[in-house]
């Protein structure tokens, strides 16, 4: 059972044979929608167990590269084939389906593939732009937070240095309060005429 997306419409549902690399792969049902090409292997009841249906192949329309049909003109017994070339994880692959009227489906698939490619590219571009916008906003937020922290907190070492300079400026300087003997370098009492250590005459 194929579950369609809300904006997905089924174009074809037909019993067919899937062929890959020239060999028959499965009997099942080919589903073609405006968004995907799917091949469903039908479930079957066996003697002791039942095998559920499963999706054997799913190709997004935007991965379809080329579509062609092979319709014999002479032999009525030869089966008609729908050939689809598509990308799968970067690799090019070809799959064929034996259906009743592939020729009428070729142009339909090509048109939907073109539309799907355009929509897919626009969606990828929009996602890239949104991702870039979020990265820029995140970078701006980090930079803004860093600047706020610097303004509020400052540089701790600079604050300590500034405080130390201010404290040193407030202390009395030795040269401002004490007199030193020019001869021996010892401190002498204020207003002394002679140095008490060496007897040098300081003033008359």
N, C-alpha and C positions, 0 to 999 in steps of 0.2 A: 504494500500500500504506500503510494507516494504522498507525502505531506507537502503541500505547496505553501510558499510564503504568501502573506496578505496581498502583495503586489505582483504575484506570479500567476500567469495564465498558461494553461496547457494548450499547445498547438496540435500535437499528435500523440495518440496512444495506439500502438499497433503491435500485434504479435510479430516477432521477427527472429532471425538467426543472427547472432553476433559472430563476426569473423575477424581474427587478428593474426597478422603475420601469415596470411594465406590459409589458416586452419580454423575450423569451426570451434568456437569457444563455448557458447551456451545457447539454449533456446529460452526465450523470455519475451519481455515486452519492452519496446522502445518508447520512451516518453520524451517528447520535445516540448519545452516551455520557452517563454521569452527570456528566461534567465539561465536555464541548464539543459544539458542533454543527459538523460539517465537511462540506464539499462537495468531492468529489474528481472532477476531470476525468480520465477514463480515458485511458490511453495508446493509441496506435494505430500500426499499421505503414503507412507510405506507400511509394511506389515506390522512392525512393532513401534514405529514412531512417526511423527509428522515433522516435515522439514518446512520451516517458515520461509516466507519470501524475503529476499535481501537485495540490496542495491549492489550490482556487480560492477557498474561503471557510473561515474558522475563527472561531467565536464562542464565547468562554468562557461557561459557563452563568451565571456571576454577572453577566454583562452583558445577559442576556435580560430584557426589560421586560414583554413581553406575547406570548402565543401564542394563535392562533385557527385555526379550520378553516372552509373553505367547502365545504359538501357539497350539491349540487343535489338537489332532491327529485323533479323532474319528468323531467329529461332524463338518460337513462342514458349518453349519449355525452359529456356535459360532464365534464371531468376534475376531480377533487377537489384542493383546494389546502390546504397547510399554510402559514400566515402567521406569521412571526416578526419581532417588533420588538425591536431591540437597540441598545445604545450602542457607538459606534466613535469613540474619541478625543474623547469629549464630545458628538458628534453623534448624533442619533437616525436610525436607518435601518430599512427594512423589506425583507425578502426573502421570496419565496414559492417553494414547491416543489410540483410536481405528483406526488402519490403515491397509492397505492391506498386506504389507510385512515388519513387524517390525524386523524380524530375520536378515535380511541383513543390517539393520541400526545400530544394537547394537555395532558391532566391530568398525564401522566408528566413532560413537559418542565417544566411549571409547578412541580411538586413538587421536581424536581432543581434548578431555578433558585433556589427559595427556600432549599434546603439549601446550595447553593453560595454564595449571597450571604452567608449567616450565617457559613459557614466562612471566606470571603474576608475579611469584616470582622474576625473574630476574629484571623485571621492578620496583617492589617495593624495591628491594635491591639497585638498581641504584638511585632511588629517595631518599632513606634514606642516601646513601653516599653523594649525592649532597647537601642534606639539612645539613648534618654534616659539609661538607666542607665550606658551606656558613656561618654557625655559627662560625667556627674556624676563618675564614677570618674577620668576623665582630668583634670578640673578639680581634684579633690582631690589627685591625684598631683602636679600642677604646683604647687599651693599648698604642699604639704608639702615639696617639694624646695626651694622658695624660702625657706621658714622655716628649714630646715636650713642652707642657705648663709649666712643672716644670723647664725645662732648661732655657726657655726664661724669665719666670716671677719670678722664685724663690719663696721663702717663705717670704711674706711681713713682718712678725713679725721679722724674722731673719735679714732682711735688715735694719729694724728700729733699732734693737739692735746693729748691727754692726756699724751703723752710729753714734749712741749715744756714743759707746765706743770710737770711733775715735775722736769725738768732745771733750769728757772728757779728752782724752790723750793730746789734744792740749792746754787745759786750764792750766794756771800757778797754781801750787799747793801752798797752804797757807804756808806750812812748808818750801818751797824753798825760799820765799821772806820775811817772817815775823818771828821775834824772840819772843819767849814766856818766861815770867819769870818763873823759876822753883819753886818759892816760892808761888806766888799768881795766876799764870796762865794767867796774863794779857799780852797783846802784848806790847812790849817795842820798842822804836826806834832803828834803826839799829846802831850797834857799841856803844850802851850805856854802861857805866860802872856800873850804878846803875839803879834799877827799879824805875821809877818815881811814881809808885803807892804804893809800900811797902818799898822802900829803900834797897831792897836786892842787895848785891854786885854781879854783873854779871861777871865782869872781872877786873884784876888789871890795 
